[in-house]
Amino acid sequence: MQPLVSVLICSYNAEKFIESTIYSVLGQTYKNIELLVLDNASTDKTVDILKRIQLKDKRLHIFAENKNHGAYPGLNYLLEHAHGVYIAINDHDDIWHTEKLRKQISYLEKHKDMIGCGTAIINWYEEYGKGILRTQPEKHTVAWHTSLVYRNESFRYDTSKTVGTDFYFMKNVLCQNGRKIYNFPEPYVFRRIWKGQKNLSSNWMRKMTLNEIVRLEIPFIDKMALLNRKFFPAFVIEYMITHINRSVLTKNTLPSEFRKFVVA
């Protein structure tokens, strides 16, 4: 029997994209999952959409709150309700390839020495209709958080770390005692960066001080990107990324499974 995977999502005012995100999880070829969604007091129709989907698929469990817990306290809340042998993290606006969980769980079942498994991701800049492939070293202490699957050993996020909480969690909690995360080089996550929207996964970037950025324990290239964002408007950085990078992806060069999620 397949081990149970608990998929955790925190949502907030996600009515424009939550449905496609949820169906990308429920549509996995790996079927033994429970999908736990904590809604952080949305003021739009996010919860209504979730309830409509839940009528069709009881693997979806909704926790609708009257206050906004925030992303990482919210994930800790969901971890208290997770029954899976494995934990998988997703953001409320990201899309998973249908084979994502099957590939990751198959790897982890065969490699008991690995604490977790991530994949490459595609950052898709909706305003420019272009994307960038982001990878991580094969065996490392971090992964792209929205791609992460790890063994459920009662880990929790340290919410006293107000910036870089996900990187700290992976490097210092999951990978303590020399453990590693395996990262697939193929992109199994489509991360949508919306025009005029503040993506949940990048909101914390805008609140950091210069000193906090310098002290972050994150890969060098990501630290440089944050420093650029500190001094230049986000649209300037995104324009540079999508127009200077030689390996930029277009709709026609995206993996076929992700093309249907591109806004025309």
C-alpha positions as CSV (number, residue, x, y, z in Angstrom):
1,M,0.0,0.0,0.0
2,Q,1.2,3.5,-0.8
3,P,2.3,5.5,2.3
4,L,0.0,8.4,3.1
5,V,1.2,11.9,2.1
6,S,-0.1,15.0,3.8
7,V,-0.1,18.0,1.5
8,L,-0.2,21.4,3.3
9,I,-1.3,24.7,1.8
10,C,-2.0,28.0,3.6
11,S,-4.3,30.2,1.5
12,Y,-5.2,33.9,1.7
13,N,-7.4,35.7,-0.8
14,A,-6.6,33.2,-3.5
15,E,-9.9,33.0,-5.4
16,K,-8.1,33.7,-8.8
17,F,-5.8,30.7,-8.6
18,I,-6.6,28.4,-5.8
19,E,-8.8,26.1,-7.9
20,S,-6.1,25.2,-10.4
21,T,-3.6,24.7,-7.5
22,I,-5.9,22.3,-5.6
23,Y,-6.8,20.3,-8.7
24,S,-3.1,19.9,-9.5
25,V,-2.6,18.3,-6.1
26,L,-5.8,16.1,-6.2
27,G,-4.9,15.1,-9.8
28,Q,-1.6,13.5,-8.9
29,T,-1.0,10.0,-10.2
30,Y,0.0,9.2,-6.6
31,K,-3.5,8.9,-5.0
32,N,-3.0,8.2,-1.3
33,I,-3.0,11.8,-0.1
34,E,-4.8,14.1,2.3
35,L,-4.8,17.7,1.3
36,L,-5.0,20.1,4.3
37,V,-5.7,23.7,3.6
38,L,-5.7,26.4,6.2
39,D,-7.4,29.6,5.0
40,N,-6.0,32.6,6.8
41,A,-9.2,34.7,7.0
42,S,-9.7,35.3,3.3
43,T,-12.1,38.1,2.5
44,D,-12.8,36.8,-1.1
45,K,-14.4,33.6,-2.3
46,T,-11.5,31.3,-1.5
47,V,-13.3,29.3,1.1
48,D,-16.4,28.9,-1.1
49,I,-14.3,27.5,-3.9
50,L,-12.6,25.1,-1.5
51,K,-15.9,23.9,-0.2
52,R,-17.2,23.3,-3.7
53,I,-14.2,21.2,-4.5
54,Q,-14.5,19.3,-1.2
55,L,-17.9,18.1,-2.2
56,K,-16.3,16.2,-5.1
57,D,-13.2,15.0,-3.3
58,K,-13.2,14.1,0.4
59,R,-9.4,14.0,0.5
60,L,-9.5,17.8,0.9
61,H,-9.8,19.0,4.5
62,I,-10.5,22.7,5.1
63,F,-9.5,24.7,8.2
64,A,-11.1,28.1,7.8
65,E,-9.9,30.6,10.4
66,N,-11.2,34.0,11.5
67,K,-7.7,35.4,11.9
68,N,-4.5,35.4,9.7
69,H,-2.0,33.1,11.3
70,G,0.7,33.8,8.7
71,A,2.4,31.2,6.5
72,Y,4.7,29.4,8.9
73,P,2.6,29.4,12.1
74,G,-0.1,28.2,9.6
75,L,2.0,25.3,8.5
76,N,2.8,24.4,12.1
77,Y,-1.0,24.4,12.7
78,L,-1.5,22.0,9.8
79,L,1.3,19.8,10.9
80,E,-0.6,19.2,14.1
81,H,-3.4,17.7,12.0
82,A,-1.3,15.8,9.5
83,H,-1.4,12.0,9.6
84,G,0.9,11.3,6.6
85,V,4.1,9.3,6.6
86,Y,5.4,12.1,4.4
87,I,4.7,15.9,4.4
88,A,4.5,17.9,1.1
89,I,4.4,21.7,0.9
90,N,2.7,23.8,-1.7
91,D,1.8,27.5,-2.0
92,H,-1.8,28.6,-2.8
93,D,-0.8,29.7,-6.3
94,D,1.6,27.1,-7.6
95,I,0.9,24.2,-9.9
96,W,2.3,20.6,-9.6
97,H,3.1,18.3,-12.4
98,T,0.9,15.2,-12.2
99,E,3.9,12.9,-11.6
100,K,5.5,15.0,-8.9
101,L,4.6,13.0,-5.8
102,R,4.9,9.7,-7.4
103,K,8.5,10.4,-8.4
104,Q,9.4,11.9,-5.0
105,I,7.8,9.2,-2.9
106,S,9.3,6.4,-5.0
107,Y,12.8,8.0,-4.5
108,L,12.4,8.4,-0.8
109,E,11.1,4.9,-0.3
110,K,14.2,3.6,-1.9
111,H,16.7,6.0,-0.2
112,K,16.0,5.9,3.5
113,D,19.1,8.0,4.2
114,M,17.5,11.1,2.6
115,I,15.2,13.2,4.8
116,G,13.4,14.9,2.0
117,C,13.1,15.4,-1.8
118,G,12.7,18.6,-3.9
119,T,12.6,19.3,-7.6
120,A,13.5,22.1,-9.9
121,I,10.8,24.8,-10.4
122,I,9.8,27.2,-13.1
123,N,9.3,30.8,-12.1
124,W,6.7,32.1,-14.6
125,Y,6.4,35.9,-14.9
126,E,2.8,36.4,-16.1
127,E,3.4,40.0,-17.0
128,Y,6.1,39.2,-19.6
129,G,4.9,35.7,-20.6
130,K,8.3,34.3,-19.8
131,G,9.8,31.8,-17.3
132,I,13.1,30.9,-15.7
133,L,14.1,27.3,-14.7
134,R,15.5,27.2,-11.1
135,T,17.4,24.2,-9.9
136,Q,19.2,23.2,-6.7
137,P,22.3,21.0,-6.1
138,E,21.4,17.3,-6.3
139,K,22.1,16.4,-2.6
140,H,21.8,19.5,-0.5
141,T,20.5,21.0,2.7
142,V,17.8,23.0,1.0
143,A,15.2,22.6,-1.8
144,W,12.6,25.0,-3.3
145,H,10.1,25.1,-0.5
146,T,7.0,24.7,-2.7
147,S,8.6,21.5,-4.2
148,L,9.5,19.9,-0.8
149,V,8.5,16.5,0.4
150,Y,9.9,15.2,3.7
151,R,9.6,12.4,6.2
152,N,7.1,13.2,9.0
153,E,9.2,13.1,12.1
154,S,7.3,15.7,14.1
155,F,9.4,18.6,12.8
156,R,8.1,22.2,13.2
157,Y,9.0,25.6,11.8
158,D,10.9,28.0,14.0
159,T,8.5,31.0,13.8
160,S,11.0,33.2,15.8
161,K,12.9,33.3,12.4
162,T,10.9,36.1,10.8
163,V,12.7,36.0,7.4
164,G,14.1,33.0,5.5
165,T,12.0,30.7,7.7
166,D,11.8,28.0,5.1
167,F,15.5,27.9,4.4
168,Y,16.3,27.8,8.1
169,F,13.8,24.9,8.6
170,M,15.4,22.9,5.9
171,K,19.0,23.5,6.7
172,N,18.9,23.5,10.5
173,V,15.9,21.3,11.3
174,L,15.4,18.8,8.6
175,C,19.1,18.4,7.8
176,Q,20.5,18.4,11.3
177,N,23.0,15.7,12.0
178,G,24.3,15.6,8.4
179,R,21.0,14.6,6.7
180,K,20.4,15.6,3.1
181,I,17.6,16.5,0.7
182,Y,17.7,15.1,-2.8
183,N,16.7,17.5,-5.6
184,F,15.4,16.3,-9.0
185,P,16.8,18.4,-11.9
186,E,13.5,18.3,-13.7
187,P,10.9,21.0,-13.0
188,Y,7.8,19.5,-11.3
189,V,6.5,22.9,-10.0
190,F,5.1,25.8,-11.9
191,R,5.4,28.9,-9.7
192,R,3.2,31.7,-11.0
193,I,4.3,35.3,-10.4
194,W,1.3,37.4,-11.1
195,K,1.0,40.8,-12.6
196,G,-0.1,43.2,-9.9
197,Q,-0.4,40.5,-7.3
198,K,1.6,39.9,-4.1
199,N,2.5,36.2,-4.2
200,L,2.1,34.6,-0.8
201,S,5.5,33.0,-1.1
202,S,7.4,36.3,-1.7
203,N,5.6,38.7,0.6
204,W,8.2,38.4,3.3
205,M,10.9,39.7,0.9
206,R,9.5,43.2,1.0
207,K,9.7,43.5,4.8
208,M,13.4,42.7,5.3
209,T,16.1,45.1,6.4
210,L,19.5,45.2,4.7
211,N,21.1,43.6,7.7
212,E,18.5,40.8,7.7
213,I,19.2,40.0,4.1
214,V,23.0,39.9,4.6
215,R,22.6,37.5,7.6
216,L,20.2,35.1,5.8
217,E,21.5,31.5,5.4
218,I,20.3,31.1,1.8
219,P,22.2,30.3,-1.5
220,F,24.4,33.2,-2.7
221,I,22.4,33.9,-5.9
222,D,19.2,34.2,-3.9
223,K,20.8,36.6,-1.5
224,M,22.0,38.8,-4.4
225,A,18.4,38.7,-5.8
226,L,17.0,39.9,-2.5
227,L,19.6,42.7,-2.3
228,N,18.6,43.8,-5.7
229,R,15.0,43.9,-4.7
230,K,15.9,46.0,-1.7
231,F,17.2,48.8,-3.9
232,F,15.1,48.4,-7.1
233,P,11.4,48.0,-7.6
234,A,10.2,44.4,-8.2
235,F,9.1,45.2,-11.8
236,V,12.7,46.3,-12.7
237,I,14.2,43.1,-11.4
238,E,11.6,40.9,-13.1
239,Y,12.1,42.7,-16.4
240,M,15.9,42.2,-16.1
241,I,15.5,38.5,-15.2
242,T,13.1,37.8,-18.2
243,H,15.0,39.9,-20.8
244,I,18.7,39.3,-20.0
245,N,18.7,35.7,-19.0
246,R,19.7,33.6,-22.0
247,S,17.9,30.5,-20.8
248,V,14.5,32.2,-20.6
249,L,11.4,30.0,-21.3
250,T,8.4,31.0,-23.4
251,K,5.0,29.3,-23.6
252,N,6.1,27.2,-26.5
253,T,9.2,25.9,-24.7
254,L,7.5,25.1,-21.4
255,P,6.9,21.5,-20.4
256,S,3.6,20.7,-22.1
257,E,1.8,20.0,-18.8
258,F,2.2,23.6,-17.7
259,R,1.2,25.4,-20.9
260,K,-2.5,25.4,-20.2
261,F,-1.9,27.4,-17.0
262,V,-0.4,30.3,-18.9
263,V,-2.6,33.4,-19.1
264,A,-2.9,34.5,-22.7
